[in-house]
Amino acid sequence: MKLPPEGARWLVVLRYGACAAVFLATTVAWVLGVLPQPLPLYAVGGVILAYNLFFQFSQRNWTSDQQSVERNIFLQVLFDLTALTALLYFADFPRNPFLSYFVFHMIIAGMYLRGRLPFVVAGLATGMVGGTMLLEYLQWIPHFALRFPSDPSSPAPLDGLYALSVFVALASTLWIAVYFTTAIRRYVDRAHAALRQKEKLLGIGQLVAGIAHQIANPLDGVQNCLQRIGERVRDDPHLTDYVQMMVAALDRIERTAKRVQSFALPRGVTLQSTDLNAVVEATLPLLETPGYSKVRIRTELKDVPPVHGDPYTLQEVLFNLCTNAFAAMPSGGTLTLRTRLLGGQDEDQMNSVAIEVADTGVGIPRANLDKIFEPFFTTRADSGGTGMGLGLCRMLISEMGGRIEVRSVVNQGTVFTVVLNLAGTPARHAPEPLTQPGFVESTPRSRTVLS
C-alpha cells in the first residue's frame, strides 16, 4: 500500500485549525486569569503559522513519490513536536492538560512513516518531554505556572516524584501508541497487497484461460496432422527427425498452455492437520536430480506442532520455491529447509509455524522484491521462466489462511518464509512423495546433491 501524497497536504490543512485553536485557547485562558503570560504562546502560534505556510508553498511543485512524501511528513511531525513542546513549556508543562496531544503525532508517524522512523519520532518526543521536565526540576530554565482558582497564592516548586510519574506515564503511552499503530499499518499493508494480488489473478485468470483454450484447440489438429505425416515418412530418416522435432515443440506448447490454464482456474485445497516436517521429508527426494550440480541441501527441522494446510499443495509450493532457489545458484551453493515455531513472535498470526527456504544464491534486487509475486513477472524468461510460479504459491498459501514473505540480499542469498496457522487436531499420516522417474530415496536431515 503506497503512501498517499494527500497525507502530507492533509496535515497542512489540519495545522491551520490547530493554529486557530492555539490562539483561541490562549485568549480564553488569559481572559480567565489562568494564563498570566500569553505572549510566548502567541509567538509560538505565529511560528506554527509561518512554517505551515512554508510547507504549503513547498508542496506546490514537489514530486509526490513515496520517499518525498515520507520525508515531508517526517519534517512536519518534527516541527510539530518542537512547537507542541514549546507551547506546553510556556503553559505549566507538568500540569498542562494537553500533554496527551503528543499521542496524535505518534499515530500520524505510525500511519505514514516506514521502517524505524515512527520509533525515532517516539524517541524524539520522549526526549523532549523528559528533557524539559528535567531542566525545570533542576531550575535551569524558568517555570511558567498556570493559576487555577484552587491553587495557592504562591506556586510551589516542581515536585520531582510527580514529574517522574507524569513522564513515565506519558512516555509509555507514546511508545505503546507507536507500536500498535505500526502493527496495524503493517497488517493493513499485507491485507491490501493480498487483495490487490487476488484482483490481478481474477482478471488475468479470465484472460489467460480463454487464450489457453484458443491455443489448445488448434494444437490438437496440428498434432493429428503430424501423426499422419509421420506415418507417411517413416522411410526417410531426415524427415522423421524433423517430424519428431515438431512434435516435441508442440508438446512444449501444450504443456505451457495447460500450465496457464491450471494457473487461471481456481485451485481447491483440502485443509487438514499436516505435519510440516513430513512434508519437507517427502519433498526432498524430488530435489535429487542431476541437473542441480554441487548444491548442498540442508534441513533444520525443529519439533513443531501440526499446521492447518493441504500436505500435497504444500509439497507443490515447497518444490516450486526450491526450484527457484536452485536457479539462483548456477555455480552451486547451499539450500536450507527450515521449520520453526514462531509462537508469540509473529504479530499477525499468533502461535503460527514457519517453513523457510533459504539459498546462498545471487539474491533479488530491492526493486524486484515487490514484483516477484505478480503474475508473469520473471527475470528468467531466457531460460523458460513464465512468472507464474510464485504468484500461484502465494494464492495457494492464502487459501490455507497463511502468508508467504521474502527477504533477500544481493549476492548473499534469499529466504522465502511460509507462515501457517496451527491445526486444532493431531497431524495425519505424512503424504507420499510425488513420484517422478529417476529419483532415489536418501537419508533425511542433511545431504549433498552432486551432478
VEXFI-203024 format. One record per residue (C-alpha): x, y, z; residue number from 1. Coordinates in nm, 2 decimals, padded with zeros to 4 digits. Layout:
BEGIN
REC     east    north       up     k
REC        X        Y        Z   NUM
...
//
This chain:
BEGIN
REC     east    north       up     k
REC    00.00    00.00    00.00     1
REC    00.17    00.32   -00.12     2
REC    00.19    00.63    00.09     3
REC   -00.06    00.88   -00.04     4
REC    00.07    01.23   -00.11     5
REC   -00.26    01.37    00.02     6
REC   -00.15    01.27    00.37     7
REC    00.12    01.55    00.37     8
REC   -00.13    01.80    00.24     9
REC   -00.39    01.69    00.49    10
REC   -00.15    01.77    00.77    11
REC   -00.11    02.13    00.64    12
REC   -00.48    02.18    00.63    13
REC   -00.52    02.03    00.98    14
REC   -00.25    02.26    01.11    15
REC   -00.44    02.57    01.02    16
REC   -00.72    02.45    01.25    17
REC   -00.46    02.38    01.52    18
REC   -00.32    02.74    01.49    19
REC   -00.67    02.88    01.54    20
REC   -00.72    02.66    01.84    21
REC   -00.39    02.78    01.99    22
REC   -00.49    03.14    01.96    23
REC   -00.84    03.08    02.09    24
REC   -00.73    02.87    02.39    25
REC   -00.46    03.12    02.48    26
REC   -00.70    03.41    02.47    27
REC   -00.96    03.23    02.67    28
REC   -00.71    03.12    02.93    29
REC   -00.57    03.48    02.96    30
REC   -00.92    03.63    03.00    31
REC   -01.00    03.38    03.27    32
REC   -00.67    03.46    03.45    33
REC   -00.54    03.11    03.42    34
REC   -00.25    03.21    03.19    35
REC   -00.06    03.51    03.32    36
REC    00.18    03.54    03.03    37
REC    00.01    03.48    02.69    38
REC    00.27    03.65    02.47    39
REC    00.50    03.34    02.44    40
REC    00.21    03.12    02.33    41
REC    00.10    03.38    02.07    42
REC    00.46    03.38    01.94    43
REC    00.47    03.00    01.92    44
REC    00.14    03.01    01.74    45
REC    00.28    03.26    01.49    46
REC    00.58    03.04    01.43    47
REC    00.34    02.74    01.36    48
REC    00.15    02.95    01.11    49
REC    00.48    03.06    00.94    50
REC    00.62    02.71    00.89    51
REC    00.28    02.58    00.79    52
REC    00.28    02.84    00.51    53
REC    00.63    02.72    00.41    54
REC    00.51    02.36    00.39    55
REC    00.21    02.46    00.19    56
REC    00.41    02.65   -00.07    57
REC    00.68    02.39   -00.09    58
REC    00.42    02.12   -00.18    59
REC    00.31    02.30   -00.50    60
REC    00.60    02.18   -00.72    61
REC    00.72    01.88   -00.54    62
REC    00.75    01.52   -00.67    63
REC    00.49    01.31   -00.50    64
REC    00.69    00.99   -00.48    65
REC    00.68    00.79   -00.17    66
REC    01.02    00.90   -00.04    67
REC    00.94    01.27   -00.09    68
REC    00.61    01.24    00.09    69
REC    00.76    01.04    00.37    70
REC    01.04    01.29    00.42    71
REC    00.79    01.58    00.41    72
REC    00.57    01.42    00.67    73
REC    00.87    01.34    00.90    74
REC    00.97    01.71    00.89    75
REC    00.62    01.82    00.96    76
REC    00.59    01.59    01.26    77
REC    00.94    01.71    01.38    78
REC    00.84    02.07    01.36    79
REC    00.50    02.00    01.53    80
REC    00.67    01.81    01.82    81
REC    00.90    02.11    01.88    82
REC    00.61    02.36    01.87    83
REC    00.40    02.15    02.10    84
REC    00.68    02.12    02.35    85
REC    00.72    02.50    02.34    86
REC    00.35    02.56    02.39    87
REC    00.33    02.32    02.68    88
REC    00.65    02.47    02.84    89
REC    00.51    02.82    02.84    90
REC    00.19    02.69    03.00    91
REC    00.30    02.48    03.30    92
REC    00.44    02.18    03.13    93
REC    00.40    01.91    03.40    94
REC    00.04    02.01    03.48    95
REC   -00.08    02.11    03.13    96
REC   -00.39    01.90    03.04    97
REC   -00.29    01.89    02.67    98
REC    00.02    01.67    02.73    99
REC   -00.18    01.38    02.58   100
REC   -00.16    01.56    02.24   101
REC    00.18    01.40    02.18   102
REC   -00.01    01.08    02.11   103
REC   -00.16    01.23    01.80   104
REC    00.18    01.27    01.65   105
REC    00.27    00.91    01.74   106
REC   -00.04    00.79    01.55   107
REC    00.04    01.01    01.24   108
REC    00.40    00.88    01.24   109
REC    00.29    00.52    01.27   110
REC    00.04    00.56    00.99   111
REC    00.26    00.74    00.73   112
REC    00.62    00.66    00.81   113
REC    00.80    00.34    00.73   114
REC    01.08    00.13    00.90   115
REC    01.22    00.28    01.22   116
REC    01.11    00.63    01.16   117
REC    00.80    00.60    01.38   118
REC    01.01    00.49    01.67   119
REC    01.26    00.77    01.60   120
REC    00.97    01.01    01.64   121
REC    00.87    00.84    01.97   122
REC    01.23    00.87    02.09   123
REC    01.24    01.24    02.00   124
REC    00.91    01.31    02.17   125
REC    01.02    01.12    02.48   126
REC    01.35    01.31    02.49   127
REC    01.17    01.65    02.45   128
REC    00.93    01.57    02.73   129
REC    01.19    01.43    02.97   130
REC    01.45    01.70    02.89   131
REC    01.20    01.98    02.95   132
REC    01.08    01.84    03.28   133
REC    01.44    01.77    03.40   134
REC    01.55    02.12    03.32   135
REC    01.25    02.27    03.50   136
REC    01.31    02.04    03.80   137
REC    01.68    02.15    03.82   138
REC    01.56    02.51    03.78   139
REC    01.79    02.57    03.49   140
REC    01.50    02.72    03.30   141
REC    01.22    02.93    03.44   142
REC    00.89    02.77    03.53   143
REC    00.57    02.92    03.37   144
REC    00.29    02.82    03.61   145
REC   -00.08    02.83    03.54   146
REC   -00.30    02.99    03.80   147
REC   -00.61    02.79    03.87   148
REC   -00.87    02.92    04.12   149
REC   -00.78    02.64    04.37   150
REC   -00.41    02.70    04.35   151
REC   -00.23    02.86    04.65   152
REC   -00.12    03.22    04.61   153
REC    00.25    03.14    04.58   154
REC    00.32    02.85    04.33   155
REC    00.51    02.55    04.48   156
REC    00.83    02.42    04.32   157
REC    00.81    02.13    04.08   158
REC    00.79    01.80    04.28   159
REC    01.04    01.55    04.14   160
REC    00.83    01.24    04.21   161
REC    00.52    01.40    04.04   162
REC    00.73    01.50    03.74   163
REC    00.88    01.15    03.71   164
REC    00.54    00.98    03.74   165
REC    00.40    01.21    03.46   166
REC    00.70    01.14    03.24   167
REC    00.68    00.76    03.28   168
REC    00.30    00.76    03.21   169
REC    00.33    00.98    02.91   170
REC    00.64    00.81    02.76   171
REC    00.49    00.46    02.80   172
REC    00.17    00.58    02.63   173
REC    00.37    00.73    02.34   174
REC    00.56    00.40    02.28   175
REC    00.25    00.19    02.31   176
REC    00.07    00.41    02.06   177
REC    00.35    00.39    01.81   178
REC    00.38    00.01    01.85   179
REC    00.01   -00.06    01.80   180
REC   -00.02    00.19    01.51   181
REC    00.27    00.05    01.32   182
REC    00.15   -00.31    01.38   183
REC   -00.20   -00.22    01.25   184
REC   -00.04   -00.04    00.95   185
REC    00.17   -00.35    00.86   186
REC   -00.14   -00.57    00.88   187
REC   -00.33   -00.33    00.65   188
REC   -00.04   -00.32    00.41   189
REC   -00.03   -00.70    00.39   190
REC   -00.41   -00.72    00.35   191
REC   -00.40   -00.46    00.08   192
REC   -00.13   -00.65   -00.11   193
REC   -00.32   -00.98   -00.09   194
REC   -00.64   -00.81   -00.21   195
REC   -00.46   -00.65   -00.50   196
REC   -00.30   -00.98   -00.59   197
REC   -00.63   -01.16   -00.59   198
REC   -00.78   -00.89   -00.81   199
REC   -00.50   -00.93   -01.06   200
REC   -00.53   -01.30   -01.06   201
REC   -00.91   -01.28   -01.11   202
REC   -00.87   -01.05   -01.42   203
REC   -00.57   -01.23   -01.56   204
REC   -00.72   -01.57   -01.50   205
REC   -01.02   -01.49   -01.72   206
REC   -00.79   -01.37   -01.99   207
REC   -00.54   -01.65   -01.99   208
REC   -00.80   -01.92   -01.96   209
REC   -00.95   -01.80   -02.29   210
REC   -00.62   -01.77   -02.46   211
REC   -00.50   -02.11   -02.35   212
REC   -00.83   -02.26   -02.47   213
REC   -00.79   -02.10   -02.81   214
REC   -00.43   -02.23   -02.83   215
REC   -00.52   -02.59   -02.72   216
REC   -00.79   -02.64   -02.99   217
REC   -00.56   -02.58   -03.30   218
REC   -00.28   -02.78   -03.13   219
REC   -00.50   -03.10   -03.13   220
REC   -00.55   -03.06   -03.50   221
REC   -00.18   -02.99   -03.58   222
REC   -00.07   -03.29   -03.37   223
REC   -00.31   -03.52   -03.55   224
REC   -00.18   -03.40   -03.89   225
REC    00.18   -03.45   -03.77   226
REC    00.10   -03.80   -03.66   227
REC   -00.04   -03.88   -04.01   228
REC    00.27   -03.72   -04.18   229
REC    00.50   -03.92   -03.95   230
REC    00.34   -04.24   -04.07   231
REC    00.40   -04.15   -04.43   232
REC    00.77   -04.05   -04.39   233
REC    00.89   -04.34   -04.18   234
REC    01.13   -04.45   -04.45   235
REC    01.30   -04.11   -04.47   236
REC    01.51   -04.06   -04.15   237
REC    01.57   -03.69   -04.21   238
REC    01.20   -03.61   -04.24   239
REC    01.13   -03.83   -03.94   240
REC    01.37   -03.63   -03.73   241
REC    01.20   -03.31   -03.84   242
REC    00.86   -03.45   -03.75   243
REC    00.99   -03.55   -03.41   244
REC    01.13   -03.21   -03.35   245
REC    00.80   -03.05   -03.44   246
REC    00.61   -03.30   -03.21   247
REC    00.85   -03.21   -02.93   248
REC    00.79   -02.84   -02.99   249
REC    00.41   -02.88   -02.99   250
REC    00.43   -03.08   -02.67   251
REC    00.61   -02.79   -02.50   252
REC    00.35   -02.55   -02.63   253
REC    00.08   -02.78   -02.50   254
REC    00.24   -02.81   -02.15   255
REC    00.27   -02.43   -02.13   256
REC   -00.10   -02.39   -02.23   257
REC   -00.21   -02.64   -01.97   258
REC    00.01   -02.47   -01.71   259
REC   -00.15   -02.14   -01.79   260
REC   -00.50   -02.30   -01.76   261
REC   -00.41   -02.45   -01.43   262
REC   -00.29   -02.11   -01.31   263
REC   -00.61   -01.94   -01.42   264
REC   -00.86   -02.20   -01.28   265
REC   -00.95   -02.20   -00.91   266
REC   -00.73   -02.43   -00.71   267
REC   -00.91   -02.62   -00.44   268
REC   -00.72   -02.73   -00.13   269
REC   -00.82   -02.98    00.13   270
REC   -00.74   -02.84    00.47   271
REC   -00.63   -03.09    00.74   272
REC   -00.39   -03.13    01.02   273
REC   -00.05   -03.15    00.85   274
REC    00.30   -03.24    00.97   275
REC    00.53   -02.98    00.81   276
REC    00.84   -03.18    00.88   277
REC    00.69   -03.48    00.70   278
REC    00.61   -03.25    00.40   279
REC    00.97   -03.15    00.39   280
REC    01.09   -03.51    00.40   281
REC    00.85   -03.61    00.13   282
REC    00.97   -03.33   -00.10   283
REC    01.34   -03.39   -00.06   284
REC    01.36   -03.69   -00.30   285
REC    01.22   -03.47   -00.57   286
REC    01.51   -03.24   -00.54   287
REC    01.78   -03.50   -00.62   288
REC    01.82   -03.45   -00.99   289
REC    02.15   -03.44   -01.19   290
REC    02.06   -03.10   -01.33   291
REC    02.14   -02.93   -01.00   292
REC    02.52   -02.95   -00.97   293
REC    02.70   -02.93   -00.64   294
REC    02.42   -02.79   -00.45   295
REC    02.42   -02.90   -00.08   296
REC    02.07   -02.94    00.07   297
REC    02.05   -02.90    00.45   298
REC    01.74   -02.94    00.67   299
REC    01.69   -02.78    01.01   300
REC    01.36   -02.94    01.13   301
REC    01.25   -02.84    01.48   302
REC    00.98   -03.01    01.67   303
REC    00.68   -02.81    01.55   304
REC    00.31   -02.88    01.60   305
REC    00.09   -02.97    01.31   306
REC   -00.04   -02.69    01.09   307
REC   -00.37   -02.62    00.91   308
REC   -00.30   -02.69    00.55   309
REC   -00.30   -02.93    00.25   310
REC    00.00   -03.16    00.25   311
REC    00.01   -03.22   -00.12   312
REC   -00.03   -02.85   -00.20   313
REC    00.24   -02.76    00.04   314
REC    00.47   -03.01   -00.14   315
REC    00.39   -02.83   -00.46   316
REC    00.47   -02.49   -00.31   317
REC    00.79   -02.61   -00.14   318
REC    00.91   -02.78   -00.46   319
REC    00.85   -02.46   -00.66   320
REC    01.04   -02.25   -00.41   321
REC    01.33   -02.50   -00.41   322
REC    01.34   -02.49   -00.79   323
REC    01.37   -02.12   -00.78   324
REC    01.65   -02.15   -00.53   325
REC    01.84   -02.39   -00.75   326
REC    01.81   -02.15   -01.04   327
REC    01.96   -01.87   -00.82   328
REC    02.27   -02.08   -00.75   329
REC    02.41   -02.17   -01.10   330
REC    02.76   -02.21   -00.96   331
REC    02.65   -02.41   -00.66   332
REC    02.57   -02.32   -00.30   333
REC    02.36   -02.43    00.00   334
REC    01.99   -02.48    00.01   335
REC    01.84   -02.48    00.36   336
REC    01.49   -02.60    00.45   337
REC    01.40   -02.49    00.80   338
REC    01.09   -02.53    01.02   339
REC    01.03   -02.34    01.34   340
REC    00.76   -02.24    01.58   341
REC    00.70   -01.86    01.57   342
REC    00.48   -01.86    01.88   343
REC    00.41   -01.50    02.00   344
REC    00.69   -01.36    01.78   345
REC    00.45   -01.32    01.49   346
REC    00.23   -01.01    01.53   347
REC   -00.02   -01.11    01.25   348
REC   -00.07   -01.48    01.32   349
REC   -00.01   -01.57    01.68   350
REC    00.11   -01.92    01.76   351
REC    00.20   -01.99    01.40   352
REC    00.46   -02.22    01.23   353
REC    00.70   -02.11    00.96   354
REC    00.88   -02.31    00.70   355
REC    01.18   -02.13    00.54   356
REC    01.36   -02.20    00.21   357
REC    01.69   -02.02    00.22   358
REC    01.96   -02.02   -00.05   359
REC    02.30   -01.87   -00.09   360
REC    02.24   -01.75   -00.45   361
REC    02.26   -01.43   -00.64   362
REC    01.97   -01.26   -00.44   363
REC    01.69   -01.04   -00.56   364
REC    01.73   -00.67   -00.63   365
REC    01.53   -00.45   -00.40   366
REC    01.34   -00.30   -00.70   367
REC    01.21   -00.65   -00.78   368
REC    01.10   -00.76   -00.44   369
REC    00.75   -00.61   -00.47   370
REC    00.71   -00.76   -00.82   371
REC    00.81   -01.12   -00.78   372
REC    00.46   -01.24   -00.68   373
REC    00.29   -01.06   -00.97   374
REC    00.17   -01.30   -01.25   375
REC    00.40   -01.32   -01.55   376
REC    00.68   -01.13   -01.39   377
REC    01.01   -01.32   -01.44   378
REC    01.38   -01.25   -01.47   379
REC    01.44   -01.59   -01.62   380
REC    01.25   -01.55   -01.95   381
REC    01.55   -01.67   -02.15   382
REC    01.57   -02.00   -01.95   383
REC    01.20   -02.07   -01.98   384
REC    01.06   -01.89   -01.68   385
REC    00.69   -01.80   -01.71   386
REC    00.65   -01.58   -01.40   387
REC    00.35   -01.78   -01.27   388
REC    00.51   -02.00   -01.00   389
REC    00.54   -01.75   -00.71   390
REC    00.20   -01.59   -00.78   391
REC    00.05   -01.94   -00.77   392
REC    00.24   -02.02   -00.45   393
REC    00.10   -01.71   -00.28   394
REC   -00.25   -01.78   -00.39   395
REC   -00.23   -02.14   -00.26   396
REC   -00.09   -02.04    00.07   397
REC   -00.35   -01.77    00.11   398
REC   -00.62   -02.03    00.06   399
REC   -00.48   -02.21    00.36   400
REC   -00.51   -01.90    00.57   401
REC   -00.13   -01.83    00.57   402
REC    00.11   -01.60    00.40   403
REC    00.44   -01.60    00.22   404
REC    00.72   -01.35    00.27   405
REC    01.06   -01.29    00.12   406
REC    01.38   -01.12    00.22   407
REC    01.69   -01.10    00.01   408
REC    02.04   -00.95   -00.01   409
REC    02.20   -00.93   -00.35   410
REC    02.50   -01.17   -00.39   411
REC    02.42   -01.32   -00.04   412
REC    02.10   -01.51   -00.08   413
REC    01.72   -01.52   -00.05   414
REC    01.49   -01.65    00.22   415
REC    01.12   -01.74    00.15   416
REC    00.91   -01.78    00.46   417
REC    00.57   -01.96    00.46   418
REC    00.37   -01.89    00.77   419
REC    00.08   -02.12    00.86   420
REC   -00.17   -02.14    01.14   421
REC   -00.16   -02.42    01.39   422
REC   -00.41   -02.71    01.35   423
REC   -00.66   -02.79    01.61   424
REC   -00.63   -03.17    01.57   425
REC   -00.33   -03.41    01.57   426
REC   -00.14   -03.45    01.24   427
REC   -00.24   -03.72    01.00   428
REC   -00.01   -03.95    00.82   429
REC    00.26   -03.78    00.61   430
REC    00.19   -03.76    00.24   431
REC    00.37   -03.98    00.00   432
REC    00.63   -03.81   -00.22   433
REC    00.52   -03.70   -00.57   434
REC    00.67   -03.97   -00.79   435
REC    00.90   -03.88   -01.08   436
REC    01.12   -04.13   -01.26   437
REC    01.48   -04.14   -01.17   438
REC    01.45   -04.03   -00.81   439
REC    01.62   -04.23   -00.54   440
REC    01.54   -04.23   -00.17   441
REC    01.81   -04.09    00.05   442
REC    01.86   -04.02    00.42   443
REC    01.69   -03.71    00.56   444
REC    01.83   -03.41    00.76   445
REC    02.14   -03.33    00.56   446
REC    02.25   -03.43    00.21   447
REC    02.46   -03.31   -00.09   448
REC    02.32   -03.33   -00.44   449
REC    02.60   -03.37   -00.70   450
REC    02.59   -03.39   -01.07   451
//
